Amino acid sequence: MTPDVPSAIARQYDLFQTSLDALQKERQYLNYGFTRSRRESYEARQQQLCLEVFAAADIQPHHVLVDVGFGSGEQDLLLARTHHFASLTGFNIAERQVASASARAAAAGLADRLRFRHGAAEVLPGLDPASVDRIMAIECAFYFDRPRFYARAAEVLRPGGRLVLADIMFADRAAWLTRGRPDLQRVGTLSANRTEWEQHFETRTIRPINRWTRPGAQMTVRKILTTVPFARMRTAERREWLKMAFWSQLVAIGLLTRVLRYDLIVLQRPFTT
């Protein structure tokens, strides 16, 4: 990443969290969701995407977990309600989200199982080598310096440990769009990203989930445009939400035209090197 990218993302998500807290939203998911039925609420779809990731991770009671880019922490509160595991540490570069998630975990009596830290996914500060069983990244890896992230994730995972991603990237045929664009190169194509992660991981599964995630991208645009203009929030917060609506519309179009792809990816650290 260029030096200004992490700070810009952190500021954006700090503003998002300020708005979510002020609006007192009961469920604060920040993803496009996984649609099984048109009758489902937006929040139910967002919850289902998290459940799809948890199922792919095959979480066991003794597992030590890491969630990178955990957003508001809503997905980890859901995980604590639905799965048994030893502990989870979340990492996020938005300090407001770290504080908010920590407070919510404490209020739910889960501070002993859920710990949230300020730190980049490429660094995972404080984690020892081969100390983690599962790492999850839900709709956030396109913000990372992917080569550094894959290398660090492999370092902290135990042999046989899994990295599970709900990830958006460019289709290989759209690689030309990324030329000369560092921001789009960070998103990457499937082939380029796979070349990077297979230096450290075995690819277990790549499950295309485009058809289930695309409706939520469009719903995100509608939700923002019908809520944000009328909500009481600062100009900076409103600006960031409207920028998110713009980018979500581009994502929806990209998924529809298959310029973009959305995959549920399961990678495994080899048992032997």
N, C-alpha and C positions, 0 to 999 in steps of 0.2 A: 504494500500500500504506500501511496505517497503520504508524507507526514500529516497533511491536513485532513485526510479522509476519516481516520478514527475520531478526531475531535468533532467533525461535522456530524457524523452518525450519532455520537454520544449526545450532542446538543439536541439533535432531532428527537431522539427517544426520551431524553429528559423532559422535553416539552410535551411529548405524547403522554408520558406518565403523569405530569402535572394536570393535564386535561382529564385523564381518566379518573384520577383521585378527586378532582373538583366536581366532576359529574357524578361521582359516587356510583359508578357502574358496578353491579354485583359481580359480573364475570368479565374479566379484563384480558381476554385472549387477543393476541396480535398475530393472526395468520389468516390465510384464505379459506381454510376449512376443507372438509371432505364431504361431498354431497352424496347421500344415499337416496334421498327423497325430496321432492320439491316442497313437501309440506313441513320440512324441518326448519327450525329457526336458524338464524345466522350463527348464534352462539352454539347451538347443538352441532352444527357443521364444523365449527372451529374446534370444539371438544373432540369430535370424531377424528380429526386429523391427528391430534395428539395421541388418541387411543391406537390409531394405526401404527404410529411410530413406536409406542410402547410394546405393541404386539410383535413388531419386527425385531425389537431389541431382545425379546425373550428374557425378561427380567426375573431373576431368582432371589429368594429371601436373603441370601448371603452377599448379594452384589453391592459393590461400591460404585456409585453412579456419578456422572458429571453431565450437566446440561449447560451448553454454551449458548449465549445469546438468549437467555431465558425470558426476556421481555418483562412482563409484570410479575412473573412468578406463578401465574394462574395455572400453567401446565404442570408445574411441579406440585402444587396443592392438589390438583387432580390425580397425579401419580400417587401421592401419599394416601389418597382415599381409595384407590383402586388396586394397588400393588403392595406387596411386602418386599422390602429391600433393607439393606443395612444402613446406608446413608447416601445422601445426595449433596453435591456441591455445585452450585451454579456460578457461572462467570459471566460478567456483563461489563461493558465499558461505559454504560450510562449510570452515573452515581445515584440519580433519583430512583431509578428502577431497582438498584441494589437495596436502597433504604426502604422503599415501599414493599418489596418482596420479603425482606427480613421482618418488617413489622407485621405483615400479614401472616407469615409463618408463625411468629411468636403468638399472635392473637389466636391462632388455630391450635396452639399447643404442640407445634411441630418443629420448634427450634432445635430440638435434639437430633432430628432426622434431616432437616433441610437447612443448609447453610449457603448464604449468598455472598459472593465476593466481587469486589471491583477488580477486573483484570481482563486482558485480551485473550481471545481464543487461541491465538498463536503462541501465547506465553504460558497460560494456565499456571500462574504463580503459586508456589508452595506445594505442588504435587510431585511426589517422588516417582522415579521410573518404576514401571510395572506395578502400580499401586491401584489401578482402576479396572473395573470389569466392563463397564459400558459408558460410552460417550454418545450423547444425543445432540443434534443440531436441527432445530425445527425452523425452517424458512429463514435462515440467516447466513448460511455459508457463502452466499454471493457477496457479502460484505468483507469477507476475510481475505488475507493474503493466503491463498489456498496452499501453495507449496509448504510454507512455514506451518500452517495449521495441520496438514496431514502428517508432517514429520513429528510435530510435538504430540499430537494425539497418539501416534504409534509408540512414542517413547513412554508415555504414562500408562498405556494399556498393558495389561498382563497378556502373555501369550494366549491366543484364543479369544481375547477380548474383542468387542465389537464397537465400531463407529457406525451409527445409524443417522442418516440425513434425510430430511424432507427438503428437497433441493430444486431450485430453478436454475436453468442454464440455457444457453443457446443450442439449437440443433446444429449438427455438424455442417449442414448445407448453408447455414447462416453465418459461418465463420468470418466471412468478408465484412460483416457489420462491425466486428471488433477491431479491425485493423486501424492502428493509430489512435485508439480510444482506450486509455488505461482503465477507465471506469468499467467499460464493457469487457475488457480482457479479464478483469477480476471476476466477472460473472462466468466467463469461459464457455467452452463447448464441451459436450460429453467426452469427445475423444481427447481433447487437451487436458481436461480435468482427470480423466481416467489414467492418462499417462503419468500424471503427477501422483495420484494416490496409489497406483500399483507399484511405485517405488518402495512403499511401506506396507501395503495391505494386499490381501487376497480379496477379490470381488466375489461375495457370496450371491447377492441378488441385486438386480436393478429392475424395479417394478414401475413401469410408466403409470402415473395416476393423473395424467392430464385431464381426462374426461370428468373426473370427480372433483378436481380442484378449480377448474376453469369457472364454474358458476359462482364460486365464492369470490373470485377476483372481481367479477362484475358487481356482485352484491356489495363489496367493499366500497366501490365507487359510489353506488347509490346511497349507502349508509352515511358516508361522509358528506355528500352533497345535500342530503335532507336533514342532517343534524348540525353540522359545524357552522353554517352561516347564521343559525339562530341561537347557538349556544353562547353562554357568557364565558368568554375566554380572551386571553390577551391576543394582540395582533400577531405576535410571533408564533403562538400556538396555532392559531387559525391558518397562518401561512403554511406551516409544516403539514397540517392535515390536508390542505388543498393540494400541496405538492404530492402527498401520498395518493390522493385521488387520481391525479394526473398519471403518475407512474403505474398505479394499479390498472388504469384503463389501457395503458400500453401493454402491460402484462397480459390482460384479458385478450387483447387483439393478438398478441404474440402466441398465446396458447391456442387460440382459435385457428390461426393460420399455420401453426406448427413451426413457426420461427423459433419459439421458445418451447422447452419441454419441462415438465415437472415430474420428478422421479422420487420414489422411496428407495433409498440405496442402503444396502447393508454390506459393510466392509469388515474384514476380520484380520487381526494381527496374526501372522503365522505362528505356529507353535515352535517352529525352528527357523533360524535365519540362514 
